[in-house]
Amino acid sequence: MTASQEERVAAIQRALQEDGTLDGWLFYDFRGSDPLSYRVLLLDPAMHVTRRWYYWIPAEGTPRKLLHRIESHVLNGLPGETGQYVSWEQQRQLLASLLTGSRRIAMQYSPMNAVPYVSRVDAGTIELVRGCGVEVVSAADLIQMFEAVWTDLQLESHQYAAAALRRIVDEAFGHVREAVMKGRRLTEYELQQFILTRISAAEMVTSSAPIAAVNEHSADPHYGPMPTGSSEIRRDGLVLIDLWAKRADAGSVYADITWTAYAGQQVPARHREVFDLVRQGRDAALNFVRTQVAAGHRPFGYEVDEACRTVIHAAGYGDQFIHRTGHSIGEEVHGNGANIDGLETQDTRRLMPGTCFSIEPGIYLRGEFGIRSELDVYLAEREAFVFGLPLQSEIVPLF
């Protein structure tokens, strides 16, 4: 048992006691089916595990493990008593015994798979656990507490990444300006590679290459330029860049921003109109969060999405806003906290202090151009912070 794992289990029990409605949290995995269990319990995800295991953390009392006899060692780092099974009948009997006296428990489950990011336990296992006479509820908000809440050092790493990405935006647009002015060929792919060199120079890493998209390609939210066939960036073209990165140090967290520029002197009126609507939606979501948090409320992810989407829908572009408003940010660029989503899912997880998420509405006019504006929001108890200032207030004309 490691001190950190023992401390983690003690913290989970405190959270269960503070909740007051749950008898415990049941973790379950089969051959890596639930990576969240490994993260929350501080287990090695590379561990070779071929049999089902359960780990029961009651709100009060001693945790208990249920393991196959040939893999009785896999939870050795965690505190608690161990039960071993060989046959499927023994597994069911011991599981029922483990849950005796419990009425309402949390698992990595989402009713109707509404929040698939936390829906890791298969339907058959849920049936099996319910057959033990307990009600199963979602562990979604518990997962946030132990997977999405940042430490002070992580917040510092985010501030560093946000400031660095903001500088790289200016460097990237300067690179475009110089190439176009000098008549030098520059493709979307080459701009993407330039951004990658600047990320590396800032001593940061990224999980995947940034987006660099010109004109009609900017209308594809997940466009990725290829070494061959990507468009050339020419005068009077719209340029969208979406970049994300974090420090290379263990435990560091991401920043993730999107900006647009126009490789000319006069931004077309249609481009300015669409950007202004995207900005209004972005700012409406941010202001909603700030107002709610200042009042001591914790809004749901879907409510923030609605605050943003309402603005764009009212302007007649609802059908061109085809993705959620934002996502959780953590050690992965798409983290395991609440997403700003009432479209792809109805995210009923509350936004918690100490977590971070993006707000990034977009309007995508297929065959023409797309506009997205992205910022990251970090929540404190009564404040919402955005780092990497200034925020984009208009499309940047490069000449």
Buried (B, 14 or more C-beta within 10 A) or exposed (E): EEEEBBEBBEEBBEBBEEBEEBBBBBBBBBEBBBBBBBBBBBBEEEEEBEBBBBBBBBBEEEBBBBBBEEBBEBBEBBBBEEBBBEEEEBBBEBBBEBBEEBEEBBBBBBEEEBBEBBBBBBEEBBEBBEEBEBEBBBBBBBBBBBBBBBEEEBBBBBBBBBBBBBEBBEBBBEBBBEBBEEEEEBBBBBBBBBBBEBBEEBEBBBEEBBBBBBBBBBBBBEBBBEEEEBBEBBEBBBBBBBBBBBBEEEEBBBBBBBBBBBBBEEBBEEBBBBBBBBBBBBBBBBEBBBEBBEEEEBBBBBBBBBBBBBBBBEBEBBEBBBBBBBBBBBBBBBBBBBBBBBBEBBBBBBBBBBBBBBBBBBBBBEEBBBBBBBBBBBBEEEEBBBBBEEBBEEBBEBE
